[in-house]
Structures are given as structure tokens and as C-alpha cells.
Amino acid sequence: MDNEAIINYKFYLCKIFLDKILAEKLITKSQRASLENAVIKRLSGL
């Protein structure tokens, strides 16, 4: 697997996790958006 595919898969898993905790009302939509942006920054820095 190339590095880009690994990053895309990690982001996919993160989105699933964020959707799950959003559905359980542990975070708000705005918190989900900021967490997603933080993950994008973190993964792009690898």
C-alpha cells in the first residue's frame, strides 16, 4: 500500500468514529467539524 492510501484509510476510520460519537451525542456538530479539521492537519503532516 502506498502512503496516500494509508492516510485515506486512517481518515475514513476517523470519520466513522466521529460519526458514532456524534450519534451518541457525546460531541456537537461543531466539535465534530473541528476534530475532523485537526485530524486532516495531523494526517497531512505525516
All heavy atoms as TSV, in Angstrom:
chain	resi	resn	atom	element	x	y	z
A	1	MET	N	N	0.839	-1.194	0.000
A	1	MET	CA	C	0.000	0.000	0.000
A	1	MET	C	C	0.872	1.242	0.000
A	1	MET	O	O	1.871	1.295	0.709
A	1	MET	CB	C	-0.862	0.034	1.260
A	1	MET	CG	C	-2.160	-0.697	1.173
A	1	MET	SD	S	-3.047	-0.508	2.727
A	1	MET	CE	C	-4.570	0.065	2.126
A	2	ASP	N	N	0.465	2.219	-0.729
A	2	ASP	CA	C	1.230	3.460	-0.710
A	2	ASP	C	C	0.770	4.350	0.446
A	2	ASP	O	O	-0.249	4.110	1.085
A	2	ASP	CB	C	1.130	4.187	-2.052
A	2	ASP	CG	C	-0.281	4.632	-2.407
A	2	ASP	OD1	O	-1.191	4.415	-1.602
A	2	ASP	OD2	O	-0.452	5.210	-3.482
A	3	ASN	N	N	1.543	5.359	0.725
A	3	ASN	CA	C	1.305	6.227	1.876
A	3	ASN	C	C	-0.036	6.948	1.775
A	3	ASN	O	O	-0.731	7.115	2.773
A	3	ASN	CB	C	2.449	7.224	2.014
A	3	ASN	CG	C	2.508	7.866	3.362
A	3	ASN	OD1	O	2.111	7.278	4.355
A	3	ASN	ND2	N	2.994	9.086	3.402
A	4	GLU	N	N	-0.407	7.390	0.589
A	4	GLU	CA	C	-1.672	8.107	0.409
A	4	GLU	C	C	-2.861	7.207	0.729
A	4	GLU	O	O	-3.827	7.653	1.360
A	4	GLU	CB	C	-1.789	8.643	-1.017
A	4	GLU	CG	C	-3.011	9.500	-1.222
A	4	GLU	CD	C	-3.080	10.112	-2.610
A	4	GLU	OE1	O	-2.048	10.172	-3.291
A	4	GLU	OE2	O	-4.186	10.518	-2.992
A	5	ALA	N	N	-2.807	5.967	0.336
A	5	ALA	CA	C	-3.894	5.029	0.630
A	5	ALA	C	C	-4.023	4.803	2.132
A	5	ALA	O	O	-5.139	4.712	2.663
A	5	ALA	CB	C	-3.659	3.703	-0.084
A	6	ILE	N	N	-2.902	4.735	2.818
A	6	ILE	CA	C	-2.927	4.550	4.269
A	6	ILE	C	C	-3.546	5.768	4.945
A	6	ILE	O	O	-4.381	5.638	5.845
A	6	ILE	CB	C	-1.505	4.276	4.797
A	6	ILE	CG1	C	-1.018	2.915	4.284
A	6	ILE	CG2	C	-1.472	4.319	6.310
A	6	ILE	CD1	C	0.453	2.664	4.531
A	7	ILE	N	N	-3.171	6.951	4.500
A	7	ILE	CA	C	-3.727	8.184	5.066
A	7	ILE	C	C	-5.228	8.253	4.818
A	7	ILE	O	O	-5.996	8.603	5.715
A	7	ILE	CB	C	-3.004	9.417	4.495
A	7	ILE	CG1	C	-1.573	9.467	5.031
A	7	ILE	CG2	C	-3.748	10.705	4.820
A	7	ILE	CD1	C	-0.699	10.512	4.389
A	8	ASN	N	N	-5.659	7.909	3.605
A	8	ASN	CA	C	-7.090	7.926	3.296
A	8	ASN	C	C	-7.854	6.943	4.167
A	8	ASN	O	O	-8.957	7.240	4.639
A	8	ASN	CB	C	-7.324	7.609	1.815
A	8	ASN	CG	C	-6.973	8.769	0.928
A	8	ASN	OD1	O	-6.973	9.916	1.359
A	8	ASN	ND2	N	-6.659	8.471	-0.314
A	9	TYR	N	N	-7.293	5.781	4.407
A	9	TYR	CA	C	-7.949	4.779	5.239
A	9	TYR	C	C	-8.033	5.249	6.693
A	9	TYR	O	O	-9.064	5.094	7.343
A	9	TYR	CB	C	-7.220	3.441	5.148
A	9	TYR	CG	C	-7.919	2.337	5.904
A	9	TYR	CD1	C	-9.162	1.871	5.489
A	9	TYR	CD2	C	-7.353	1.792	7.046
A	9	TYR	CE1	C	-9.817	0.871	6.186
A	9	TYR	CE2	C	-7.995	0.794	7.743
A	9	TYR	CZ	C	-9.232	0.339	7.319
A	9	TYR	OH	O	-9.885	-0.640	8.016
A	10	LYS	N	N	-6.976	5.850	7.203
A	10	LYS	CA	C	-6.994	6.376	8.566
A	10	LYS	C	C	-8.065	7.458	8.702
A	10	LYS	O	O	-8.786	7.516	9.698
A	10	LYS	CB	C	-5.630	6.945	8.950
A	10	LYS	CG	C	-4.589	5.899	9.236
A	10	LYS	CD	C	-3.274	6.561	9.609
A	10	LYS	CE	C	-2.198	5.550	9.894
A	10	LYS	NZ	N	-0.916	6.210	10.247
A	11	PHE	N	N	-8.173	8.326	7.700
A	11	PHE	CA	C	-9.191	9.374	7.737
A	11	PHE	C	C	-10.587	8.774	7.671
A	11	PHE	O	O	-11.497	9.222	8.372
A	11	PHE	CB	C	-8.979	10.374	6.605
A	11	PHE	CG	C	-9.939	11.524	6.639
A	11	PHE	CD1	C	-9.903	12.434	7.684
A	11	PHE	CD2	C	-10.881	11.681	5.646
A	11	PHE	CE1	C	-10.796	13.489	7.735
A	11	PHE	CE2	C	-11.782	12.727	5.689
A	11	PHE	CZ	C	-11.738	13.639	6.737
A	12	TYR	N	N	-10.759	7.748	6.860
A	12	TYR	CA	C	-12.043	7.053	6.761
A	12	TYR	C	C	-12.446	6.479	8.120
A	12	TYR	O	O	-13.584	6.635	8.564
A	12	TYR	CB	C	-11.937	5.951	5.703
A	12	TYR	CG	C	-13.082	4.983	5.693
A	12	TYR	CD1	C	-14.309	5.339	5.150
A	12	TYR	CD2	C	-12.934	3.704	6.210
A	12	TYR	CE1	C	-15.366	4.442	5.139
A	12	TYR	CE2	C	-13.984	2.805	6.208
A	12	TYR	CZ	C	-15.198	3.176	5.673
A	12	TYR	OH	O	-16.239	2.290	5.668
A	13	LEU	N	N	-11.512	5.831	8.804
A	13	LEU	CA	C	-11.791	5.272	10.126
A	13	LEU	C	C	-12.124	6.366	11.130
A	13	LEU	O	O	-13.022	6.212	11.967
A	13	LEU	CB	C	-10.605	4.448	10.627
A	13	LEU	CG	C	-10.316	3.160	9.881
A	13	LEU	CD1	C	-9.050	2.504	10.434
A	13	LEU	CD2	C	-11.494	2.206	9.961
A	14	CYS	N	N	-11.428	7.478	11.037
A	14	CYS	CA	C	-11.691	8.599	11.927
A	14	CYS	C	C	-13.091	9.148	11.711
A	14	CYS	O	O	-13.803	9.451	12.672
A	14	CYS	CB	C	-10.652	9.690	11.705
A	14	CYS	SG	S	-10.952	11.146	12.700
A	15	LYS	N	N	-13.502	9.286	10.463
A	15	LYS	CA	C	-14.841	9.795	10.173
A	15	LYS	C	C	-15.912	8.871	10.732
A	15	LYS	O	O	-16.913	9.344	11.276
A	15	LYS	CB	C	-15.032	9.981	8.659
A	15	LYS	CG	C	-14.323	11.206	8.136
A	15	LYS	CD	C	-14.461	11.366	6.649
A	15	LYS	CE	C	-15.884	11.536	6.231
A	15	LYS	NZ	N	-16.055	11.845	4.818
A	16	ILE	N	N	-15.708	7.579	10.627
A	16	ILE	CA	C	-16.662	6.622	11.183
A	16	ILE	C	C	-16.767	6.805	12.697
A	16	ILE	O	O	-17.862	6.837	13.269
A	16	ILE	CB	C	-16.271	5.171	10.834
A	16	ILE	CG1	C	-16.465	4.928	9.343
A	16	ILE	CG2	C	-17.089	4.169	11.642
A	16	ILE	CD1	C	-15.935	3.601	8.871
A	17	PHE	N	N	-15.603	6.935	13.348
A	17	PHE	CA	C	-15.581	7.125	14.793
A	17	PHE	C	C	-16.277	8.425	15.185
A	17	PHE	O	O	-17.095	8.449	16.120
A	17	PHE	CB	C	-14.141	7.112	15.305
A	17	PHE	CG	C	-14.020	7.402	16.764
A	17	PHE	CD1	C	-14.428	6.474	17.701
A	17	PHE	CD2	C	-13.507	8.609	17.201
A	17	PHE	CE1	C	-14.324	6.740	19.055
A	17	PHE	CE2	C	-13.389	8.884	18.547
A	17	PHE	CZ	C	-13.805	7.948	19.477
A	18	LEU	N	N	-15.986	9.519	14.491
A	18	LEU	CA	C	-16.609	10.801	14.803
A	18	LEU	C	C	-18.123	10.746	14.587
A	18	LEU	O	O	-18.885	11.312	15.375
A	18	LEU	CB	C	-15.986	11.921	13.974
A	18	LEU	CG	C	-14.555	12.298	14.332
A	18	LEU	CD1	C	-14.017	13.324	13.350
A	18	LEU	CD2	C	-14.458	12.797	15.756
A	19	ASP	N	N	-18.564	10.063	13.537
A	19	ASP	CA	C	-19.999	9.907	13.302
A	19	ASP	C	C	-20.658	9.131	14.443
A	19	ASP	O	O	-21.759	9.462	14.870
A	19	ASP	CB	C	-20.262	9.196	11.974
A	19	ASP	CG	C	-19.985	10.086	10.774
A	19	ASP	OD1	O	-19.942	11.323	10.932
A	19	ASP	OD2	O	-19.804	9.529	9.671
A	20	LYS	N	N	-19.964	8.116	14.935
A	20	LYS	CA	C	-20.513	7.299	16.018
A	20	LYS	C	C	-20.660	8.109	17.301
A	20	LYS	O	O	-21.710	8.072	17.942
A	20	LYS	CB	C	-19.626	6.084	16.260
A	20	LYS	CG	C	-20.168	5.165	17.324
A	20	LYS	CD	C	-19.326	3.921	17.468
A	20	LYS	CE	C	-19.936	3.046	18.546
A	20	LYS	NZ	N	-19.311	1.747	18.612
A	21	ILE	N	N	-19.618	8.850	17.677
A	21	ILE	CA	C	-19.735	9.611	18.921
A	21	ILE	C	C	-20.679	10.807	18.768
A	21	ILE	O	O	-21.280	11.246	19.738
A	21	ILE	CB	C	-18.362	10.020	19.497
A	21	ILE	CG1	C	-17.571	10.902	18.559
A	21	ILE	CG2	C	-17.575	8.803	19.912
A	21	ILE	CD1	C	-16.265	11.418	19.153
A	22	LEU	N	N	-20.846	11.306	17.549
A	22	LEU	CA	C	-21.839	12.345	17.299
A	22	LEU	C	C	-23.241	11.773	17.464
A	22	LEU	O	O	-24.110	12.397	18.081
A	22	LEU	CB	C	-21.665	12.943	15.904
A	22	LEU	CG	C	-22.666	14.021	15.492
A	22	LEU	CD1	C	-22.520	15.247	16.387
A	22	LEU	CD2	C	-22.456	14.414	14.038
A	23	ALA	N	N	-23.476	10.576	16.953
A	23	ALA	CA	C	-24.790	9.930	17.066
A	23	ALA	C	C	-25.133	9.638	18.530
A	23	ALA	O	O	-26.311	9.681	18.906
A	23	ALA	CB	C	-24.811	8.648	16.252
A	24	GLU	N	N	-24.129	9.368	19.331
A	24	GLU	CA	C	-24.351	9.105	20.756
A	24	GLU	C	C	-24.435	10.400	21.560
A	24	GLU	O	O	-24.546	10.363	22.787
A	24	GLU	CB	C	-23.232	8.216	21.298
A	24	GLU	CG	C	-23.252	6.826	20.721
A	24	GLU	CD	C	-22.083	5.974	21.191
A	24	GLU	OE1	O	-21.288	6.440	22.031
A	24	GLU	OE2	O	-21.970	4.839	20.703
A	25	LYS	N	N	-24.378	11.535	20.858
A	25	LYS	CA	C	-24.479	12.874	21.450
A	25	LYS	C	C	-23.390	13.149	22.486
A	25	LYS	O	O	-23.613	13.830	23.475
A	25	LYS	CB	C	-25.867	13.103	22.037
A	25	LYS	CG	C	-26.957	13.012	20.988
A	25	LYS	CD	C	-28.290	13.375	21.542
A	25	LYS	CE	C	-29.352	13.004	20.555
A	25	LYS	NZ	N	-29.852	13.977	19.731
A	26	LEU	N	N	-22.207	12.601	22.241
A	26	LEU	CA	C	-21.068	12.885	23.109
A	26	LEU	C	C	-20.335	14.145	22.661
A	26	LEU	O	O	-19.598	14.742	23.443
A	26	LEU	CB	C	-20.113	11.690	23.134
A	26	LEU	CG	C	-20.700	10.391	23.703
A	26	LEU	CD1	C	-19.716	9.246	23.538
A	26	LEU	CD2	C	-21.076	10.570	25.158
A	27	ILE	N	N	-20.528	14.523	21.390
A	27	ILE	CA	C	-19.956	15.757	20.855
A	27	ILE	C	C	-21.026	16.457	20.023
A	27	ILE	O	O	-22.026	15.850	19.620
A	27	ILE	CB	C	-18.697	15.498	19.990
A	27	ILE	CG1	C	-19.017	14.603	18.791
A	27	ILE	CG2	C	-17.566	14.939	20.810
A	27	ILE	CD1	C	-17.869	14.454	17.790
A	28	THR	N	N	-20.814	17.747	19.758
A	28	THR	CA	C	-21.731	18.502	18.907
A	28	THR	C	C	-21.204	18.498	17.470
A	28	THR	O	O	-20.069	18.087	17.211
A	28	THR	CB	C	-21.850	19.956	19.397
A	28	THR	OG1	O	-20.580	20.590	19.270
A	28	THR	CG2	C	-22.323	20.020	20.846
A	29	LYS	N	N	-22.027	18.989	16.556
A	29	LYS	CA	C	-21.604	19.054	15.151
A	29	LYS	C	C	-20.406	19.970	14.966
A	29	LYS	O	O	-19.511	19.674	14.178
A	29	LYS	CB	C	-22.758	19.529	14.268
A	29	LYS	CG	C	-23.814	18.481	14.055
A	29	LYS	CD	C	-24.875	18.962	13.077
A	29	LYS	CE	C	-25.921	17.891	12.879
A	29	LYS	NZ	N	-26.918	18.273	11.879
A	30	SER	N	N	-20.379	21.066	15.704
A	30	SER	CA	C	-19.239	21.976	15.568
A	30	SER	C	C	-17.968	21.348	16.140
A	30	SER	O	O	-16.882	21.541	15.586
A	30	SER	CB	C	-19.526	23.316	16.246
A	30	SER	OG	O	-19.735	23.147	17.623
A	31	GLN	N	N	-18.086	20.595	17.226
A	31	GLN	CA	C	-16.929	19.889	17.768
A	31	GLN	C	C	-16.443	18.838	16.782
A	31	GLN	O	O	-15.244	18.645	16.611
A	31	GLN	CB	C	-17.267	19.224	19.102
A	31	GLN	CG	C	-17.429	20.186	20.248
A	31	GLN	CD	C	-17.921	19.504	21.498
A	31	GLN	OE1	O	-18.799	18.644	21.449
A	31	GLN	NE2	N	-17.364	19.889	22.634
A	32	ARG	N	N	-17.385	18.153	16.125
A	32	ARG	CA	C	-17.018	17.138	15.135
A	32	ARG	C	C	-16.237	17.781	13.992
A	32	ARG	O	O	-15.222	17.254	13.542
A	32	ARG	CB	C	-18.255	16.429	14.591
A	32	ARG	CG	C	-17.896	15.290	13.647
A	32	ARG	CD	C	-19.043	14.968	12.709
A	32	ARG	NE	N	-18.773	13.829	11.878
A	32	ARG	CZ	C	-17.994	13.854	10.794
A	32	ARG	NH1	N	-17.395	14.969	10.447
A	32	ARG	NH2	N	-17.791	12.775	10.083
A	33	ALA	N	N	-16.710	18.930	13.541
A	33	ALA	CA	C	-16.039	19.624	12.436
A	33	ALA	C	C	-14.619	20.049	12.835
A	33	ALA	O	O	-13.676	19.877	12.050
A	33	ALA	CB	C	-16.849	20.834	12.007
A	34	SER	N	N	-14.471	20.566	14.047
A	34	SER	CA	C	-13.135	20.995	14.462
A	34	SER	C	C	-12.212	19.793	14.668
A	34	SER	O	O	-11.026	19.862	14.343
A	34	SER	CB	C	-13.202	21.849	15.725
A	34	SER	OG	O	-13.640	21.100	16.827
A	35	LEU	N	N	-12.741	18.692	15.175
A	35	LEU	CA	C	-11.932	17.475	15.320
A	35	LEU	C	C	-11.510	16.932	13.952
A	35	LEU	O	O	-10.380	16.504	13.768
A	35	LEU	CB	C	-12.696	16.402	16.095
A	35	LEU	CG	C	-12.835	16.629	17.587
A	35	LEU	CD1	C	-13.839	15.647	18.183
A	35	LEU	CD2	C	-11.494	16.491	18.269
A	36	GLU	N	N	-12.435	16.963	13.004
A	36	GLU	CA	C	-12.119	16.483	11.660
A	36	GLU	C	C	-11.022	17.336	11.025
A	36	GLU	O	O	-10.098	16.815	10.412
A	36	GLU	CB	C	-13.378	16.488	10.793
A	36	GLU	CG	C	-13.200	15.826	9.460
A	36	GLU	CD	C	-14.496	15.692	8.690
A	36	GLU	OE1	O	-15.497	15.237	9.268
A	36	GLU	OE2	O	-14.493	16.048	7.503
A	37	ASN	N	N	-11.110	18.644	11.202
A	37	ASN	CA	C	-10.070	19.532	10.670
A	37	ASN	C	C	-8.721	19.268	11.324
A	37	ASN	O	O	-7.682	19.295	10.653
A	37	ASN	CB	C	-10.471	20.991	10.847
A	37	ASN	CG	C	-11.571	21.410	9.911
A	37	ASN	OD1	O	-11.738	20.833	8.845
A	37	ASN	ND2	N	-12.339	22.400	10.312
A	38	ALA	N	N	-8.745	19.015	12.621
A	38	ALA	CA	C	-7.495	18.707	13.324
A	38	ALA	C	C	-6.881	17.404	12.812
A	38	ALA	O	O	-5.669	17.294	12.660
A	38	ALA	CB	C	-7.754	18.620	14.820
A	39	VAL	N	N	-7.718	16.422	12.536
A	39	VAL	CA	C	-7.233	15.142	12.023
A	39	VAL	C	C	-6.634	15.330	10.630
A	39	VAL	O	O	-5.581	14.771	10.322
A	39	VAL	CB	C	-8.368	14.087	12.008
A	39	VAL	CG1	C	-7.970	12.857	11.210
A	39	VAL	CG2	C	-8.745	13.708	13.429
A	40	ILE	N	N	-7.284	16.130	9.812
A	40	ILE	CA	C	-6.767	16.395	8.467
A	40	ILE	C	C	-5.387	17.041	8.552
A	40	ILE	O	O	-4.449	16.629	7.856
A	40	ILE	CB	C	-7.738	17.295	7.666
A	40	ILE	CG1	C	-9.009	16.519	7.336
A	40	ILE	CG2	C	-7.081	17.827	6.401
A	40	ILE	CD1	C	-10.130	17.385	6.764
A	41	LYS	N	N	-5.231	18.029	9.439
A	41	LYS	CA	C	-3.944	18.681	9.608
A	41	LYS	C	C	-2.892	17.685	10.097
A	41	LYS	O	O	-1.761	17.679	9.607
A	41	LYS	CB	C	-4.056	19.834	10.591
A	41	LYS	CG	C	-4.750	21.037	10.051
A	41	LYS	CD	C	-4.819	22.138	11.078
A	41	LYS	CE	C	-5.634	23.312	10.573
A	41	LYS	NZ	N	-5.774	24.350	11.595
A	42	ARG	N	N	-3.273	16.852	11.042
A	42	ARG	CA	C	-2.336	15.889	11.617
A	42	ARG	C	C	-1.899	14.856	10.562
A	42	ARG	O	O	-0.729	14.539	10.440
A	42	ARG	CB	C	-3.001	15.195	12.804
A	42	ARG	CG	C	-2.226	14.093	13.408
A	42	ARG	CD	C	-1.126	14.613	14.257
A	42	ARG	NE	N	-0.503	13.476	14.909
A	42	ARG	CZ	C	0.593	13.525	15.586
A	42	ARG	NH1	N	1.187	14.675	15.760
A	42	ARG	NH2	N	1.103	12.468	16.108
A	43	LEU	N	N	-2.863	14.318	9.812
A	43	LEU	CA	C	-2.536	13.309	8.815
A	43	LEU	C	C	-1.738	13.890	7.647
A	43	LEU	O	O	-0.893	13.220	7.078
A	43	LEU	CB	C	-3.808	12.620	8.299
A	43	LEU	CG	C	-4.504	11.688	9.281
A	43	LEU	CD1	C	-5.794	11.153	8.656
A	43	LEU	CD2	C	-3.610	10.539	9.707
A	44	SER	N	N	-2.020	15.123	7.291
A	44	SER	CA	C	-1.286	15.721	6.181
A	44	SER	C	C	0.136	16.075	6.587
A	44	SER	O	O	1.005	16.210	5.723
A	44	SER	CB	C	-2.007	16.962	5.660
A	44	SER	OG	O	-2.039	17.974	6.640
A	45	GLY	N	N	0.402	16.175	7.881
A	45	GLY	CA	C	1.738	16.481	8.355
A	45	GLY	C	C	2.642	15.260	8.436
A	45	GLY	O	O	3.820	15.380	8.690
A	46	LEU	N	N	2.084	14.061	8.222
A	46	LEU	CA	C	2.893	12.851	8.318
A	46	LEU	C	C	3.811	12.718	7.163
A	46	LEU	O	O	3.995	12.772	6.211
A	46	LEU	CB	C	2.000	11.614	8.415
A	46	LEU	CG	C	1.202	11.495	9.697
A	46	LEU	CD1	C	0.309	10.257	9.632
A	46	LEU	CD2	C	2.119	11.348	10.890
